[in-house]
Amino acid sequence: MAEKRFEVIEKQGKLEQFQVIRDNVTGVLYMSHAAGYGMGLTVLVDQEGKPLVDIDYKKTEI
């Protein structure tokens, strides 16, 4: 079975939930926030506005 492209690497909260999600192909990190019926997803960026890449990321192919 192929590995999943996206993986939750950090999770906080129960009713209001924050997650950090890693793209296992590119290593880019995303943050999702869910509360009630609403949800948002955004790419995490560094101080220069470039996408944040996980330092523990190992490139995989799907």
C-alpha positions, 0 to 999 in steps of 0.5 A: 500500500502506498504511503499517504501524501498528507500526514498530521504531525501535531494536533491540539484541542478537542472542540476547537482543533489546530493541526499541523499537516505535512505534505510527504512529497514536498515536506511543506507544512500546513496549519488547519483550524476547525471550530464548530462548522468552520474550517480553515487551511493555510500554508505555514511560511517563514519570515521571508514568506517562503513555505516552511519545510519540515526539517525531519522530512524524508522525500517519498513518492506516491 
